[in-house]
């Protein structure tokens, strides 16, 4: 076995565990005290790391609660989306499935996360900033795939529309989370991904109706 590959895998798992601990404690402390009720130092201590380590992972407390990492791969780097031969709506759906079902947002505390988002003004403001950055990045990615200018109206409109679909799916997911009885024997994160995938696919069916075959380009 390649020792460097093994050690690299161990380091990556350790980084993931540290990030998850920081996110979990950031959300717990925010739920208990409010976002202004604890310091970065207290959060780092709760997660068993130093203040310096915290800032290796997150820019601010808000980002830790939201699960937005400093080293998140930018949308512009998603070459698989650019190279996809699928029609644009299907490619966008698969892009969002990869992004949203692989983040901490769909963890066991998704309902708590959404409640925090709506109860803390600073979190909502930061989320809106991040969403706007991601909308522009997504528009640039769509434009690149479709051979358009980066600020092409079609790309901006498509990015805004599918972003809205994803947020709608998230709200439906939370509503369903409150309404259904959870299976205690099921893995909560896997169950969450399965349910969110179903909801997101249903929402993106609307995009497929709007982006008809006559207006949607496919890769040659």
N, C-alpha and C positions, 0 to 999 in steps of 0.2 A: 504493500500500500504506500502511496506517495505521502511522506510525512508532511510536506508543505501543504498539500491539499487538505490533509486531515486537520492540521493546525489552523488553516484558513477557515475550515468549516466550524471548528470550535469557536474561533474568534467571532464569526458571523452570528452563531447562536447566542454567544454571550452578549453581543451588541443588541440583538433582538430582544433578549431577556431584559436588558437594562432599559431599553426604550419602552417596553411594555410596562415595566415596573413604574417608570416615571409617569407614563400616561395614566395608569390605574390610580396611582397616589394623587396625581393632579386632579383627577375627576373626583376622587373621594374627598379630598380636602376642600375642593370647591363646593361640593354638595353639603359638606358639614359646616363650613365657615364662610362661604362666599369667596369669590376670586380675590378680593382685597384682604381676606382674612388670614393669609399665610404668605410667607416669603419664599423666594427661590431656595434659600438656605434650608428652610424647614422642609420643603418638598424634596430636596436632594437627600437630606438626612433620612426622611421617611423611606426613600428608595434605596438607601445604603450606599450612596455615591457622594462625591464632592460637588461643590458648586461649579467648579471648573468643568467637571464631567458633564453636568447638566447642559452647559452651554456648548458642548461638543455635539449635542443631540438636538437641542431646541433653541430658537431665538428668544423666546419669552414664555412666561407661564401660560399665556393664552394658547400658544402653539402646542404646548404639552397637552393641554386639555383637549384640543382639537385633533391631536395626533398628527400634526404637520411637522415632519422631520426636516432638519437642515439639509440632509443628503437625499431627499426625495428626488427621484429621476424626473427631469422636466418632460412635459408632454412632447416638446419638440424632438426629443430623442427616441420617440416610439417608432422605430423603423418598420416594425411589423405592420402597423397601421398604414404607413405610406406604401408599402410593398403589396398590401392585400389586393387580391383580384375581386373581392366581393363588392357588390353595390355599396354606395356610401352609407345608407342607413344601417346595413348589416355590419359594416366595418366599424361604425360608431358604436353600435350596440356592444360588439365584442370588446372594443376599447374600454368602454365604461364597465363592463363586467370584469375585465382584468383589473382595472383600477380600484373599483369600489368593493369588490369581494376579497381583495387582498389587504385591505387596510384595517386598522384597529377600530374604525368606526362601527363595523358590524360585529363587535365583540358581544360578550354577555350582558353588557350594560348599555346597550344602544338606546333604550328608553331613557335612562338617566342622562346619557349624553345629550339627547335632544331636549330634555327638560332644562339642562344647564344652559344650552345654547339659547333658549328662549327666555331664560330668567336673568342672564348676565349680559348687560348691554355691551360690555367690552368684548365678550366672546362673539356676539352677533356682528359687531362692527368689524372685528378681525376676520371673521368668516366671510363677510361681504367683500373685504379687500382681497382675500385669497381667491374667492370665486371669480372676481373680476380679472385677476391675474391669470387664472386658469382659463377663463373664457377667451381672453386674447391669445393665450398660448394654443388653445384648441383651434381657434380660428386660423392661426398661422399654420398649424398642422394640417387642417383641412385644405387650406389654400395650396400648400406644398404638394399634397396628394393629388389635387385636382388641376394643378398647373395654373393657378391663379395668383394675382398679386396678394401679398400678405394681408392687406386691408380691404380686400374685395368684399362688397356688401353681402354677397351670397355666403361667403365663409363666416362672416361675423353673425349673420342671421342664423345660419345652421348651428353655430356654436352656442348661441344664446338659446335656441330652441331645445337642443338636446340637453343642455345644462338644466333647463327648466324641467324637462322630463325626468332627469335623474333626481332632482330635488323632490319632485312630486312622488316619485317612487319611494324615496326615503321617508316621506311623511306617511305614505300608505303603509310602509313597513312598520313604522312605530305604532300606528293605529291598530294594525293587526296584532302586533306584539302584546298590546293591552287586552285585546279581545279574545285571543285563543288560549287554550290551556296547554301549557308547556309539557312536553314529554320528558320526564325526569331521567329516563334511561338514555336519551339522545345526547350527543355531543352538542353543547349550545352554540358553539361557533359554526360548526358544520350545518346545523339546522338553520341558523341565521342566514348563512350564505345561500342555502337551497331556497329558502323563502324569498330572499331578496332577488335572487336570479329570476325566479318566476315572476315577481312583480315588475322588475325592470324590463323583462322581455315583453310583458303585456303592454307596458307603456311605450316601448319602442315600436310596437306594432302600429301605433298611431303615426310615427315618423315614416314608416314604410308606406302608409297610405298617402301621406302628404308628398313625400318624395317619390312620385310615380315614375314608372319606367321611362316616360317621355321626358322627364326633367332631370333624371339621375344619371350621372356618368359612371362608367365602369372602366376598369383598367384594361388597356389593350394587352 
